[in-house]
Amino acid sequence: MKEIEVVVAVENSKEEIIEILSRFDYKGEKEIHDTYYYDPLRKNLQPEDDLRLNETFRVRKNKGKCFLTYKKQHFEGKLWIYSDEYETEIVDGDVIEKIINLLGFEILIQVNNKRRVYTYNEFEIELEDVENLGIFIEVEKLSKTAKDEMKIKKEIREFIRSLKLKNVRELNIGKNQYLLSQKLNRNINLYNNTKYD
């Protein structure tokens, strides 16, 4: 499935964002625990020198369910455009983690995230409270037949602009890379140059 989304950091408080998003359809909360793995023997599942992750392999746990996910990122130069995402539910998370370890994969980073989920038309809006990182808003256009990625990203950006948030900065990396840069004490370019004011 093609995943086209925009993730932004803002200066609004969590309470202000909840108030702004209250006009949309509230779908509930999620508590997500992601473990990202790398393969010491395969370059494609290792971070680049700038910590960019072109491909990711993860186990996600949410509300007693477990999912195995592979994502391939697509860029124009250094600008992230979209991901191809392949995900399937796993019956036993402990067994899949044992298998992954036996195959020689190692933990790259873990991301713990509490999300409030809203929908509006074709958009899914998530207010994310990421442990050790802060508050983010992720907006994805829910479409199985997405063809023009840049047009869809433009629609998402216009929607985010309509929310009138404070000091919006669009991430050009995933939260996993953001946490990895902190763990390794590396300064990397976190944001792209998209203007929201």
URRABEL-V614960 format. One record per pair of residues at least 4 apart in sequence whose ideal C-beta (glycine too) atoms are under 8 Angstrom apart, sorted by the first residue. I is the first residue (numbers start at 1). J is the second residue. D is the distance in Angstrom with one decimal. If there is no record, write none. Layout:
# URRABEL-V614960
I/J/D ; I/J/D
This chain:
# URRABEL-V614960
1/84/7.5 ; 1/85/5.3 ; 1/86/7.5 ; 1/87/7.8 ; 1/144/7.1 ; 2/82/5.8 ; 2/83/7.5 ; 2/84/6.2 ; 2/85/7.6 ; 2/146/4.9 ; 2/149/7.6 ; 3/71/7.4 ; 3/82/6.1 ; 3/83/4.4 ; 3/84/7.5 ; 3/85/4.6 ; 3/140/6.7 ; 4/81/7.9 ; 4/82/4.6 ; 4/140/6.7 ; 4/141/5.8 ; 4/143/7.6 ; 4/146/5.5 ; 4/149/5.5 ; 4/152/4.8 ; 4/153/6.3 ; 4/156/7.4 ; 5/82/7.9 ; 5/138/5.8 ; 5/139/6.3 ; 5/140/3.9 ; 5/141/7.6 ; 5/156/6.9 ; 6/138/7.4 ; 6/139/5.4 ; 6/153/6.3 ; 6/156/4.6 ; 6/157/6.0 ; 6/160/6.4 ; 6/170/6.0 ; 7/128/8.0 ; 7/136/5.6 ; 7/137/7.3 ; 7/138/4.7 ; 7/139/8.0 ; 7/170/7.1 ; 7/171/4.5 ; 7/174/7.7 ; 7/175/7.5 ; 8/136/6.6 ; 8/137/5.3 ; 8/138/8.0 ; 8/160/6.1 ; 8/165/7.5 ; 8/168/5.0 ; 8/169/6.3 ; 8/170/5.2 ; 8/171/6.8 ; 8/196/7.5 ; 9/134/6.9 ; 9/135/7.4 ; 9/136/5.7 ; 9/168/7.6 ; 9/169/4.9 ; 9/171/6.6 ; 9/191/7.6 ; 10/17/7.1 ; 10/135/7.0 ; 10/136/7.9 ; 10/137/6.4 ; 10/165/4.4 ; 10/166/5.8 ; 10/167/6.4 ; 10/168/5.4 ; 10/169/7.7 ; 11/165/7.9 ; 11/166/4.2 ; 11/167/4.2 ; 12/16/4.2 ; 12/17/5.0 ; 12/20/7.3 ; 12/135/7.8 ; 12/165/5.4 ; 12/166/5.1 ; 13/17/7.1 ; 14/18/6.4 ; 14/127/7.2 ; 14/129/6.7 ; 14/135/5.6 ; 15/19/6.5 ; 16/20/6.4 ; 17/21/6.1 ; 17/127/5.4 ; 17/135/6.9 ; 17/137/6.8 ; 17/165/7.4 ; 18/22/6.4 ; 18/116/6.9 ; 18/127/6.8 ; 20/163/5.6 ; 20/164/7.6 ; 20/165/7.1 ; 21/26/7.8 ; 21/116/7.4 ; 21/118/5.1 ; 21/125/6.2 ; 21/127/6.3 ; 21/163/7.9 ; 22/26/7.5 ; 24/118/4.1 ; 24/119/6.5 ; 24/120/4.3 ; 24/125/6.2 ; 25/118/6.1 ; 25/119/4.8 ; 25/120/6.8 ; 26/116/7.3 ; 26/117/7.6 ; 26/118/5.6 ; 27/117/4.3 ; 27/118/6.4 ; 27/119/6.0 ; 28/116/7.8 ; 28/117/6.0 ; 29/114/6.8 ; 29/115/6.6 ; 29/116/5.5 ; 29/117/7.2 ; 30/62/5.5 ; 30/63/7.0 ; 30/113/7.9 ; 30/114/7.4 ; 30/115/4.5 ; 30/117/6.5 ; 31/62/6.8 ; 31/63/7.3 ; 31/112/7.9 ; 31/113/7.6 ; 31/114/5.4 ; 31/115/7.8 ; 32/60/6.2 ; 32/61/7.3 ; 32/62/4.9 ; 32/111/7.8 ; 32/112/7.4 ; 32/113/4.7 ; 32/114/7.7 ; 32/115/6.5 ; 33/60/7.2 ; 33/61/4.5 ; 33/62/7.4 ; 33/110/7.1 ; 33/111/7.7 ; 33/112/5.4 ; 33/113/7.8 ; 34/58/5.4 ; 34/59/7.3 ; 34/60/5.1 ; 34/61/7.9 ; 34/110/6.7 ; 34/111/4.4 ; 34/112/7.7 ; 34/113/7.2 ; 34/176/7.1 ; 35/58/6.4 ; 35/59/4.9 ; 35/97/7.6 ; 35/107/6.0 ; 35/110/5.1 ; 36/53/7.9 ; 36/56/5.8 ; 36/57/7.0 ; 36/58/4.9 ; 36/107/7.3 ; 36/108/4.5 ; 36/109/5.1 ; 36/110/7.3 ; 36/111/7.3 ; 36/176/5.2 ; 37/45/7.4 ; 37/57/5.0 ; 37/58/7.0 ; 37/59/7.5 ; 37/100/5.9 ; 37/105/4.1 ; 37/106/6.5 ; 37/107/6.1 ; 37/108/6.0 ; 38/45/5.1 ; 38/46/5.1 ; 38/47/7.3 ; 38/57/7.6 ; 38/105/6.9 ; 38/106/6.0 ; 38/108/4.4 ; 39/45/4.3 ; 39/46/7.1 ; 39/57/7.6 ; 39/104/6.8 ; 39/105/5.5 ; 39/106/7.9 ; 40/46/7.6 ; 40/104/6.7 ; 40/106/6.3 ; 41/104/6.8 ; 42/46/7.1 ; 44/54/6.6 ; 44/55/5.0 ; 45/55/5.7 ; 45/56/7.6 ; 45/57/5.7 ; 45/105/7.9 ; 47/51/4.8 ; 47/52/6.8 ; 47/53/5.6 ; 47/108/7.4 ; 47/177/7.5 ; 47/180/6.7 ; 48/52/4.3 ; 48/53/7.6 ; 48/54/6.9 ; 50/188/5.9 ; 50/189/7.7 ; 51/173/7.5 ; 51/177/5.4 ; 51/180/5.6 ; 51/181/5.6 ; 51/184/7.4 ; 51/186/6.3 ; 51/188/5.4 ; 52/73/7.8 ; 52/75/7.9 ; 52/78/7.6 ; 52/173/7.0 ; 52/177/6.9 ; 53/73/6.8 ; 53/174/6.8 ; 53/176/6.7 ; 53/177/5.7 ; 54/72/7.1 ; 54/73/5.4 ; 54/75/7.8 ; 55/70/7.2 ; 55/71/6.8 ; 55/72/5.2 ; 55/73/7.0 ; 56/69/7.6 ; 56/70/7.2 ; 56/71/4.7 ; 56/73/7.7 ; 56/174/7.7 ; 56/176/6.9 ; 57/69/7.4 ; 57/70/5.5 ; 57/105/7.0 ; 58/68/7.7 ; 58/69/4.8 ; 58/70/8.0 ; 58/71/7.6 ; 58/176/7.9 ; 59/66/6.5 ; 59/67/7.3 ; 59/68/6.0 ; 59/69/7.7 ; 59/90/7.6 ; 59/93/6.6 ; 59/96/6.3 ; 59/97/6.2 ; 59/100/7.2 ; 60/66/7.0 ; 60/67/4.5 ; 60/69/6.1 ; 60/87/7.9 ; 61/65/7.2 ; 61/66/5.3 ; 61/67/8.0 ; 61/93/5.8 ; 62/67/7.5 ; 65/89/6.2 ; 66/89/7.0 ; 66/90/4.5 ; 66/91/7.8 ; 66/92/7.4 ; 66/93/3.4 ; 66/96/6.8 ; 67/87/5.3 ; 67/88/6.8 ; 67/89/5.5 ; 67/90/6.5 ; 68/87/7.0 ; 68/88/5.7 ; 68/90/5.2 ; 68/96/6.1 ; 69/85/6.5 ; 69/86/6.9 ; 69/87/4.3 ; 70/85/7.7 ; 70/86/4.9 ; 70/87/7.9 ; 71/83/4.7 ; 71/84/6.9 ; 71/85/5.0 ; 71/86/7.5 ; 72/83/6.5 ; 72/84/4.6 ; 73/80/6.1 ; 73/82/8.0 ; 73/83/5.3 ; 74/80/7.6 ; 74/81/5.0 ; 74/82/5.3 ; 74/83/6.8 ; 74/84/7.3 ; 74/149/7.7 ; 75/79/6.1 ; 75/80/5.6 ; 75/81/6.3 ; 76/81/5.7 ; 78/172/7.1 ; 78/189/7.6 ; 79/172/6.5 ; 79/192/5.9 ; 80/172/5.5 ; 80/173/7.1 ; 80/192/7.8 ; 81/149/5.2 ; 81/150/7.1 ; 81/153/7.2 ; 82/146/7.8 ; 82/149/4.8 ; 82/153/7.9 ; 90/95/7.9 ; 90/96/4.8 ; 91/95/7.9 ; 92/96/6.6 ; 93/97/6.3 ; 94/98/6.5 ; 95/99/6.4 ; 96/100/6.3 ; 97/101/6.4 ; 98/102/6.3 ; 99/103/6.4 ; 100/105/4.7 ; 101/105/6.8 ; 108/176/7.5 ; 108/180/6.8 ; 109/176/5.3 ; 109/179/5.3 ; 109/180/4.8 ; 109/183/6.5 ; 111/130/6.6 ; 111/131/7.6 ; 111/175/5.5 ; 111/176/5.4 ; 111/179/6.0 ; 112/130/7.3 ; 112/131/4.1 ; 113/128/5.5 ; 113/129/7.0 ; 113/130/5.0 ; 113/131/7.1 ; 113/175/7.2 ; 114/128/7.4 ; 114/129/4.5 ; 115/126/4.7 ; 115/127/6.7 ; 115/128/5.2 ; 115/129/7.5 ; 116/126/7.0 ; 116/127/4.4 ; 117/124/6.8 ; 117/125/7.4 ; 117/126/5.4 ; 118/124/7.5 ; 118/125/4.4 ; 118/126/7.5 ; 118/127/7.7 ; 119/123/6.7 ; 119/124/5.5 ; 119/125/7.1 ; 119/142/7.7 ; 120/125/6.5 ; 120/159/7.8 ; 122/141/5.3 ; 122/142/5.2 ; 122/143/6.3 ; 123/139/5.6 ; 123/140/7.1 ; 123/141/6.0 ; 123/142/7.1 ; 123/156/7.1 ; 123/159/5.9 ; 124/139/7.2 ; 124/140/4.9 ; 124/141/8.0 ; 124/142/5.5 ; 125/137/6.8 ; 125/138/7.5 ; 125/139/5.3 ; 126/137/7.1 ; 126/138/4.6 ; 126/139/7.7 ; 126/140/7.9 ; 127/135/7.1 ; 127/136/7.9 ; 127/137/6.0 ; 128/135/7.0 ; 128/136/4.5 ; 128/137/7.2 ; 128/138/5.9 ; 128/175/7.6 ; 129/134/7.7 ; 129/135/5.8 ; 130/134/6.5 ; 130/135/7.8 ; 130/136/6.3 ; 130/175/5.3 ; 130/179/7.8 ; 132/179/6.6 ; 132/182/7.1 ; 133/175/6.1 ; 133/178/6.0 ; 133/179/6.3 ; 133/182/7.8 ; 136/171/7.3 ; 136/175/7.0 ; 137/160/7.1 ; 137/163/7.9 ; 137/165/7.3 ; 139/156/5.0 ; 139/159/6.2 ; 139/160/5.9 ; 140/156/7.5 ; 141/146/7.0 ; 141/152/5.1 ; 141/155/6.5 ; 141/156/5.9 ; 143/152/7.2 ; 146/152/5.7 ; 148/152/6.3 ; 149/153/6.3 ; 150/154/6.4 ; 151/155/6.7 ; 152/156/6.5 ; 153/157/6.3 ; 154/158/6.5 ; 155/159/6.5 ; 156/160/6.5 ; 157/161/6.4 ; 157/170/7.7 ; 157/194/6.4 ; 157/196/7.4 ; 158/162/6.6 ; 159/163/7.4 ; 160/165/7.2 ; 160/168/6.6 ; 160/196/6.7 ; 161/168/7.9 ; 161/196/5.6 ; 165/196/7.5 ; 168/196/3.7 ; 168/197/7.5 ; 169/190/7.9 ; 169/191/4.6 ; 169/196/7.9 ; 170/191/6.0 ; 170/192/5.3 ; 170/194/4.6 ; 170/196/7.4 ; 171/175/7.7 ; 171/178/7.2 ; 171/190/6.2 ; 171/191/6.2 ; 171/192/7.8 ; 172/189/6.7 ; 172/190/6.9 ; 172/191/5.9 ; 172/192/4.1 ; 173/177/4.0 ; 173/178/5.9 ; 173/181/8.0 ; 173/188/7.2 ; 173/190/6.1 ; 174/178/7.0 ; 175/179/6.3 ; 176/180/6.3 ; 177/181/6.4 ; 177/188/7.4 ; 178/182/6.9 ; 178/190/6.2 ; 179/183/6.2 ; 180/184/6.2 ; 181/186/4.8 ; 181/187/7.3 ; 181/188/4.8 ; 181/190/7.6
